[in-house]
Amino acid sequence: MAFDKTGPKYRVIKMVEAKKLHPKSLIPLSEPPIQLPFTAILEGLKLDREMYRFYYLGQPYQCAQKVLKSAIEKIEDAAAKVVEEEWEGAEEVEIGEPVVEAAPAPAPKAAVKAAGGFVWQAVRTNKGAMLRGKVAGGWLVKVDGGVCFYPDAGHKWDGGTLE
């Protein structure tokens, strides 16, 4: 009765509601449906009658086929190739080393490859170290131990400010 996370991954391209399922019985729970955010990653997508079942953040959910079908896109392996190519040309630095300069943030200088292949790029600032990592739909930005998301679908942000 259980389904697994194998198969291609899908990205949500518009917000939809999904109903959480009991992890073992896969029966819909009585709690209200959740909104799947833009760029959410879905795994193990399986069609069961007119409902898609999938995993989101490690938990099973379901959504009507007619609703979800137009709201997702398959994540291609091309994205993995882009990250691999960027890593080949990147210069390694220690994560703990501060990257500080007096000039306001020009282009990034170096990249740090973390576990799982995630690449952090060091960005020069006049206030301390800042790291950014390219993710679907924008950048993860890490400053002073905090992480936030900067939406930039075209990845055009050079790490600098406007002035």
C-alpha positions as CSV (number, residue, x, y, z in Angstrom):
1,M,0.0,0.0,0.0
2,A,2.9,2.3,0.6
3,F,4.6,4.2,-2.2
4,D,8.2,5.3,-2.4
5,K,10.2,8.4,-3.4
6,T,11.9,6.8,-6.5
7,G,11.5,8.4,-9.9
8,P,11.9,11.9,-11.2
9,K,11.5,15.0,-9.1
10,Y,9.0,17.7,-10.0
11,R,9.0,21.4,-9.2
12,V,5.7,23.3,-8.4
13,I,5.3,26.3,-10.8
14,K,2.1,27.7,-9.3
15,M,0.6,27.4,-5.9
16,V,-1.8,24.6,-5.3
17,E,-3.5,22.9,-2.3
18,A,-2.6,19.4,-1.2
19,K,-4.0,17.1,1.4
20,K,-1.6,15.4,3.9
21,L,-1.8,11.6,4.1
22,H,-1.2,9.3,7.0
23,P,2.3,8.0,6.6
24,K,1.4,4.3,6.9
25,S,-2.2,3.9,5.7
26,L,-2.1,6.8,3.1
27,I,-5.6,7.9,4.2
28,P,-6.2,11.6,4.0
29,L,-5.9,13.3,7.5
30,S,-8.7,15.5,8.9
31,E,-6.4,18.6,9.0
32,P,-7.0,21.3,6.3
33,P,-5.0,21.1,3.1
34,I,-1.7,23.0,2.8
35,Q,-0.6,25.4,0.1
36,L,2.4,24.0,-1.9
37,P,4.6,27.0,-2.4
38,F,6.1,28.0,-5.7
39,T,9.3,26.0,-6.4
40,A,8.4,23.2,-3.9
41,I,10.0,19.9,-4.8
42,L,7.8,16.9,-5.1
43,E,9.2,13.3,-5.1
44,G,7.7,9.9,-5.9
45,L,4.8,11.3,-7.9
46,K,2.4,8.4,-8.6
47,L,-1.1,8.5,-10.1
48,D,-3.8,6.7,-8.1
49,R,-7.1,6.9,-9.9
50,E,-7.7,10.6,-10.3
51,M,-5.3,11.7,-7.5
52,Y,-1.6,12.2,-7.6
53,R,0.3,11.0,-4.5
54,F,3.7,12.4,-3.8
55,Y,6.2,13.3,-1.0
56,Y,6.8,16.9,-0.1
57,L,9.3,17.6,2.7
58,G,9.4,13.8,3.4
59,Q,5.7,13.6,4.1
60,P,3.0,12.0,1.9
61,Y,0.4,14.2,0.2
62,Q,-2.2,13.9,-2.5
63,C,-3.8,16.4,-5.0
64,A,-6.3,16.0,-7.8
65,Q,-4.7,15.2,-11.1
66,K,-6.6,17.9,-13.0
67,V,-5.2,20.5,-10.5
68,L,-1.6,19.3,-10.1
69,K,-0.9,18.4,-13.7
70,S,-0.7,22.0,-14.9
71,A,1.1,23.2,-11.7
72,I,4.3,21.1,-12.0
73,E,7.3,20.7,-14.2
74,K,9.9,17.9,-14.3
75,I,13.3,18.8,-12.9
76,E,15.8,18.0,-15.6
77,D,19.3,16.6,-15.1
78,A,20.5,19.6,-17.0
79,A,20.5,21.6,-13.8
80,A,22.9,19.1,-12.3
81,K,25.2,19.5,-15.3
82,V,25.2,23.3,-14.9
83,V,26.2,23.0,-11.2
84,E,29.0,20.5,-12.2
85,E,30.4,22.8,-14.8
86,E,30.4,25.8,-12.4
87,W,32.2,23.7,-9.8
88,E,34.9,22.7,-12.2
89,G,35.9,26.3,-12.7
90,A,35.5,27.4,-9.0
91,E,38.3,28.1,-6.6
92,E,38.1,26.4,-3.2
93,V,38.2,28.3,0.1
94,E,37.7,27.4,3.7
95,I,34.1,28.2,4.9
96,G,35.4,29.8,8.1
97,E,37.7,32.3,6.4
98,P,36.3,35.8,6.2
99,V,35.9,37.5,2.8
100,V,36.0,41.2,3.5
101,E,37.0,44.1,1.3
102,A,36.3,47.8,1.5
103,A,34.7,47.9,-1.9
104,P,30.9,47.3,-2.1
105,A,30.3,43.8,-3.4
106,P,31.5,43.2,-7.0
107,A,31.3,39.8,-8.6
108,P,31.8,36.7,-6.4
109,K,35.4,35.5,-5.9
110,A,35.3,31.9,-4.9
111,A,33.0,28.9,-4.3
112,V,32.9,26.3,-1.6
113,K,31.5,22.8,-2.3
114,A,29.5,21.4,0.6
115,A,28.2,17.9,1.2
116,G,25.8,16.7,-1.5
117,G,27.3,18.9,-4.2
118,F,25.8,22.3,-3.0
119,V,28.1,25.1,-4.0
120,W,28.4,28.3,-1.9
121,Q,29.9,31.3,-3.6
122,A,31.8,33.8,-1.4
123,V,30.7,37.4,-2.1
124,R,32.8,40.4,-1.0
125,T,31.2,42.9,1.2
126,N,32.3,45.8,3.3
127,K,30.6,44.4,6.4
128,G,31.8,40.8,6.6
129,A,31.4,37.5,4.9
130,M,28.4,36.6,2.7
131,L,27.8,33.4,0.8
132,R,25.3,32.6,-1.9
133,G,24.2,29.4,-3.5
134,K,22.3,29.0,-6.8
135,V,18.9,27.2,-6.3
136,A,15.8,26.8,-8.3
137,G,14.2,30.2,-8.8
138,G,16.9,32.3,-7.2
139,W,19.7,32.3,-4.5
140,L,20.1,31.1,-0.9
141,V,22.0,33.9,0.9
142,K,24.0,33.1,4.1
143,V,25.0,36.0,6.3
144,D,26.0,35.9,10.0
145,G,24.7,32.3,10.4
146,G,21.3,33.1,9.0
147,V,20.0,32.0,5.6
148,C,17.4,33.6,3.4
149,F,16.0,33.2,-0.2
150,Y,16.5,35.9,-2.8
151,P,14.2,35.3,-5.8
152,D,16.0,35.7,-9.1
153,A,14.8,33.2,-11.7
154,G,17.4,34.2,-14.3
155,H,20.3,34.1,-11.7
156,K,21.3,37.6,-12.9
157,W,22.2,39.0,-9.5
158,D,26.0,39.6,-9.3
159,G,26.0,39.8,-5.5
160,G,26.2,43.6,-5.4
161,T,23.9,46.4,-4.3
162,L,22.4,49.0,-6.5
163,E,24.5,51.8,-5.0
